[in-house]
Amino acid sequence: QVQLVESGGGLVQPGGSLRLACAPSGIIYSTYDMGWYRQAPGKQRELVAVFASGGSTKYADFVQGRFTISRDNTENTVYLQMNSLKAEDTAVYYCNVRGRGPYGAYVNYWGQGTQVTVSS
């Protein structure tokens, strides 16, 4: 059973930085996409960034160059470096892993989330 554990959230002032990490406990195949979503109070869950299996990255428009997603292939850990944080970035950030394994089975794993609060 794959489990995803997020870390790195916390309270930061506007303009500050945080680095989130998502550490899988089980086997994560290189063919899986790994990414980050977030959900703020009163809002729908939304995509933040994706590190695709082919190595490409995608970001939501609101990122505006402030965030960087990366993946450590040795540890199968995905990171989200967040700079120039704004109050509207306040949300619970969730790690997500999805894709098809070597036998074609589709998986979709979610972490429990880590709270990011941007406030002065």
MOVENNOR-V206783 format. One record per residue. RES is the residue in three letters. SS is DSSP state (2 for helix, 1 for strand, 0 for the rest). PSI is psi in radians with two decimals (none if undefined). D_CENTER is the distance of its C-alpha to the mean C-alpha in Angstrom with 2 decimals. Layout:
# MOVENNOR-V206783
((RES,SS,PSI,D_CENTER) (RES,SS,PSI,D_CENTER))
This chain:
# MOVENNOR-V206783
((GLN,0,2.19,19.68) (VAL,0,2.33,16.05) (GLN,0,2.50,14.11) (LEU,1,2.22,10.55) (VAL,1,2.04,10.70) (GLU,1,2.63,8.28) (SER,1,2.91,10.18) (GLY,0,-0.13,10.92) (GLY,0,2.99,11.19) (GLY,1,-2.89,14.67) (LEU,1,2.26,17.27) (VAL,1,2.61,17.69) (GLN,0,2.70,20.29) (PRO,0,2.39,19.91) (GLY,0,-0.15,19.56) (GLY,0,-3.06,17.92) (SER,0,2.65,14.89) (LEU,1,2.65,12.17) (ARG,1,1.99,10.07) (LEU,1,2.59,7.22) (ALA,1,2.54,7.47) (CYS,1,2.00,6.98) (ALA,1,1.99,10.57) (PRO,1,2.60,12.15) (SER,0,-0.24,15.72) (GLY,0,-2.90,17.18) (ILE,0,2.21,17.70) (ILE,0,2.03,14.97) (TYR,0,2.65,16.88) (SER,0,-0.30,16.42) (THR,0,-0.13,16.89) (TYR,0,2.49,13.66) (ASP,1,2.48,10.91) (MET,1,2.42,7.39) (GLY,1,-3.11,4.48) (TRP,1,2.38,2.37) (TYR,1,2.90,5.70) (ARG,1,2.72,8.02) (GLN,1,2.06,11.63) (ALA,0,2.75,14.40) (PRO,0,2.26,17.86) (GLY,0,0.08,19.94) (LYS,0,2.83,17.39) (GLN,0,2.72,15.80) (ARG,0,2.38,12.21) (GLU,1,2.65,10.93) (LEU,1,2.39,8.66) (VAL,1,-0.95,7.02) (ALA,1,2.65,6.52) (VAL,1,2.37,7.40) (PHE,1,1.82,9.03) (ALA,0,2.80,12.03) (SER,0,-0.51,14.44) (GLY,0,-0.05,16.98) (GLY,0,-0.13,15.15) (SER,0,2.74,14.70) (THR,1,2.63,11.84) (LYS,1,2.52,11.58) (TYR,1,2.59,10.76) (ALA,0,2.71,11.88) (ASP,2,-0.59,15.29) (PHE,2,-0.23,14.67) (VAL,2,-0.75,12.63) (GLN,0,0.70,16.08) (GLY,0,0.05,15.44) (ARG,0,-0.42,14.03) (PHE,1,2.68,10.51) (THR,1,2.19,10.04) (ILE,1,2.45,7.55) (SER,1,2.86,9.49) (ARG,1,2.30,10.35) (ASP,1,1.89,13.16) (ASN,0,-0.47,15.37) (THR,0,-0.77,17.61) (GLU,0,-0.13,15.34) (ASN,0,0.60,12.82) (THR,1,2.38,10.15) (VAL,1,2.42,6.99) (TYR,1,2.71,6.65) (LEU,1,1.85,5.88) (GLN,1,2.10,9.49) (MET,1,2.09,10.53) (ASN,0,2.87,14.26) (SER,0,0.83,16.91) (LEU,0,2.53,15.22) (LYS,0,2.82,17.14) (ALA,2,-0.62,18.22) (GLU,2,-0.11,16.70) (ASP,2,-0.14,13.16) (THR,0,2.15,14.03) (ALA,1,2.98,12.05) (VAL,1,2.21,10.36) (TYR,1,2.25,6.58) (TYR,1,2.37,5.73) (CYS,1,2.49,4.29) (ASN,1,2.38,6.54) (VAL,1,2.24,9.17) (ARG,1,2.72,12.20) (GLY,1,-2.96,15.37) (ARG,1,2.35,18.90) (GLY,0,-3.00,20.23) (PRO,0,-0.35,23.52) (TYR,0,0.13,25.61) (GLY,0,-0.04,23.96) (ALA,0,2.36,22.48) (TYR,1,2.34,19.41) (VAL,1,2.71,16.63) (ASN,1,1.74,13.72) (TYR,1,2.52,11.93) (TRP,1,2.49,9.96) (GLY,0,3.09,9.35) (GLN,0,-0.25,11.45) (GLY,0,2.66,9.19) (THR,1,2.36,9.77) (GLN,1,2.27,11.97) (VAL,1,2.12,11.91) (THR,1,2.13,15.44) (VAL,1,1.92,16.95) (SER,0,2.56,20.68) (SER,0,none,23.90))
